[in-house]
Amino acid sequence: MLLEPDVENEVAYELCQLLGRAILPVDAAGDPGTAFFLARPDGEFLLTADAVAGRARRLGLRPSVTEPAGVAGGSVPLAELAARWARDARLGVAVLPTGGLHAFAEGQGWRWRVQPVPASVAVGADDLAGFGAGPVTAIVLALGVGVDGSRPLEVAVERAVRDDDRLRVTAALPAGYVGAPVFGVRPDAAGEIGLRCLGVVLPADGEAGTGHPVATLDRVLAALPAT
């Protein structure tokens, strides 16, 4: 669904309020990325692009995602976690069960305070079929990269189109956005707008300006390992 600009801005603002604490910056060798918490009934995962996971060294800790205030450090060294990324090169994504993250926090005297993206808002095959060939509003919630190296929470309102049986964000995204979640909306039978998590931003795979493929969340959820 392609939204009017004022509605796009409203949805983007609500996304920051609802799911801003789902997002973590990833310190990856050569090119930083974004990861996000995803919750399904049988467990919780951290999800990012496979290209980011392959270079990931540390997860950044924003003050809003930990409690009590001032106890957690600035990052979590991935080498200190018992669990490792489960990587799927075919889909282009990687998942990390969050049990090790919670155990690490407990050992350091703090707790995670996050807002995972619920699996209930994952895009389905019917949703994707309903998008048709035309562009739809695609809202990317990510940690950008400031000139001083900071990782501010950012929202990019772009367009996505069908690319054969995949989705593609049509714009080139800034540094730090690979691995971030992409959101859209889909009206239900009553005409009410419902939020959908379309998938995960993957690295650009063409010439500059051709945009980014998206690993759609229906396929990602089907491939997630059991917890």
C-alpha positions in Angstrom: 0.0 0.0 0.0 1.3 3.4 -1.0 0.6 6.0 1.7 0.1 9.7 1.5 3.2 11.6 2.8 1.5 12.8 6.0 0.4 9.3 6.8 3.8 8.0 6.1 5.3 10.4 8.6 2.7 9.4 11.2 3.4 5.7 10.7 7.2 6.3 10.9 6.7 8.2 14.2 4.6 5.5 15.7 7.1 2.9 14.6 9.8 4.7 16.6 7.6 4.8 19.6 6.5 1.1 19.4 9.6 -0.6 18.2 12.5 1.7 18.6 13.9 -0.5 21.4 13.9 -3.5 19.1 16.9 -2.1 17.2 20.6 -2.6 18.0 23.7 -1.3 16.2 26.2 -3.9 15.1 29.9 -3.2 15.0 31.0 -5.1 11.9 34.5 -5.0 10.4 34.6 -2.6 7.5 30.9 -1.7 7.5 28.5 -1.3 10.5 25.0 -2.7 10.4 21.8 -3.0 12.3 20.1 -6.0 14.0 16.7 -6.3 15.6 14.9 -8.4 18.2 12.2 -10.7 16.8 9.8 -12.6 19.1 7.7 -15.6 18.1 5.6 -17.8 20.5 8.4 -20.3 21.0 11.3 -18.0 21.5 13.2 -14.8 20.8 15.9 -14.1 18.2 18.2 -11.3 17.1 18.0 -11.0 13.3 20.3 -9.3 10.8 21.7 -9.7 7.3 24.1 -12.6 6.8 26.7 -10.2 5.4 26.6 -8.2 8.7 26.7 -11.3 10.9 29.8 -12.6 9.0 31.8 -9.5 10.1 30.1 -8.8 13.4 32.3 -8.2 16.5 30.1 -6.4 19.0 26.5 -5.3 19.6 26.1 -1.8 20.7 24.1 -1.0 23.8 21.8 2.0 23.7 20.8 3.4 27.1 17.1 2.8 26.3 17.5 -0.9 25.9 19.0 -1.8 29.3 18.1 -1.4 32.9 18.9 -0.3 35.6 20.4 2.8 34.1 24.1 3.2 34.0 25.0 -0.4 34.8 25.5 -1.9 31.3 28.6 -1.0 29.3 28.6 0.3 25.8 28.5 -3.0 24.0 28.3 -6.8 24.1 31.3 -8.6 22.7 29.9 -11.4 20.6 32.9 -13.6 21.3 31.8 -13.9 24.9 28.4 -15.4 24.0 27.9 -19.2 24.1 25.5 -19.1 21.1 26.6 -18.2 17.6 24.8 -16.8 14.6 22.8 -19.4 12.5 23.5 -18.1 9.0 21.4 -18.8 5.9 23.3 -17.7 2.8 20.4 -18.6 0.6 18.0 -16.1 2.3 20.8 -13.7 3.1 20.0 -13.5 6.8 21.4 -14.7 10.2 19.7 -15.3 13.5 21.1 -15.4 17.0 19.0 -17.0 19.8 18.8 -14.4 22.6 19.3 -16.8 25.5 23.0 -16.0 25.5 22.3 -12.3 25.4 20.1 -12.5 28.5 22.6 -14.7 30.3 25.4 -12.2 29.6 23.3 -9.3 30.9 22.4 -11.2 34.1 26.1 -12.0 34.7 26.9 -8.3 34.4 24.1 -7.2 36.7 21.7 -5.7 34.2 18.6 -6.6 32.2 17.5 -6.1 28.6 14.6 -3.7 28.1 13.6 -4.2 24.5 10.5 -4.2 22.3 10.9 -7.2 20.0 9.1 -7.1 16.7 6.3 -9.6 17.2 5.9 -12.4 14.7 2.3 -11.6 14.5 3.1 -8.5 12.3 5.2 -10.5 9.9 4.2 -10.2 6.3 2.6 -13.3 4.8 2.5 -14.7 1.3 -1.1 -13.3 0.9 0.1 -9.8 1.9 2.9 -9.9 -0.6 0.6 -11.1 -3.4 -1.7 -8.2 -2.6 1.1 -5.7 -3.1 1.0 -6.3 -6.8 3.7 -4.9 -9.1 3.4 -1.2 -8.1 5.4 0.5 -5.4 4.4 0.4 -1.8 5.5 2.5 1.2 8.6 0.9 2.8 9.7 2.3 6.2 13.2 1.3 7.4 14.0 1.5 11.1 17.7 1.5 11.5 20.8 2.8 13.4 22.6 5.2 11.0 26.2 6.3 11.3 26.9 9.8 12.5 29.9 11.8 11.4 31.3 11.3 14.9 30.8 7.6 14.7 27.6 7.6 16.8 24.7 5.4 15.9 21.5 7.4 16.0 18.1 5.8 15.6 16.8 6.8 12.1 13.8 6.2 9.9 13.9 6.2 6.1 10.6 6.4 4.2 11.2 4.8 0.8 9.4 2.7 -1.8 9.5 -1.1 -2.4 8.6 -3.0 -5.5 8.1 -6.6 -6.4 11.3 -8.1 -7.9 10.1 -11.4 -9.4 9.2 -13.3 -6.2 11.2 -10.9 -3.9 10.9 -7.4 -2.7 13.4 -4.6 -3.3 13.7 -1.2 -1.7 14.3 1.1 -4.7 16.6 3.6 -3.0 20.2 3.3 -1.9 20.2 3.4 1.9 22.8 5.1 4.1 25.6 3.3 6.0 24.5 1.2 8.9 21.1 0.2 7.4 21.9 -3.3 6.2 20.2 -5.8 8.5 17.5 -3.4 9.5 13.8 -4.3 9.5 11.5 -2.9 6.7 7.9 -2.1 7.5 4.8 -1.5 5.4 1.1 -1.5 5.9 -1.8 -3.6 4.5 -5.5 -2.9 4.9 -7.6 -5.6 6.4 -11.0 -6.8 5.3 -12.6 -3.9 7.2 -10.3 -1.4 5.6 -8.3 -0.7 8.7 -4.5 -0.2 8.2 -2.4 -3.0 9.7 1.3 -2.8 10.3 3.5 -5.5 8.5 7.2 -6.2 8.9 8.2 -6.8 5.4 11.6 -8.2 6.1 15.4 -7.6 6.4 17.4 -5.1 4.4 20.2 -6.9 2.5 23.3 -5.4 0.9 22.8 -3.7 -2.5 23.5 -6.2 -5.2 23.7 -4.0 -8.3 24.9 -0.7 -9.5 24.8 2.3 -7.1 21.3 3.6 -6.8 19.5 0.4 -7.7 18.4 -0.2 -4.1 18.5 -3.2 -1.8 16.8 -6.6 -1.9 14.7 -7.5 1.1 14.6 -11.0 2.7 10.9 -11.2 3.3 9.9 -12.2 6.8 7.5 -15.0 5.8 10.4 -16.9 4.4 12.7 -16.0 7.3 10.2 -17.2 9.9 9.8 -20.5 8.0 13.6 -21.0 8.1 14.2 -20.0 11.8 15.7 -22.8 13.9 13.8 -24.1 16.9 14.8 -22.6 20.2 
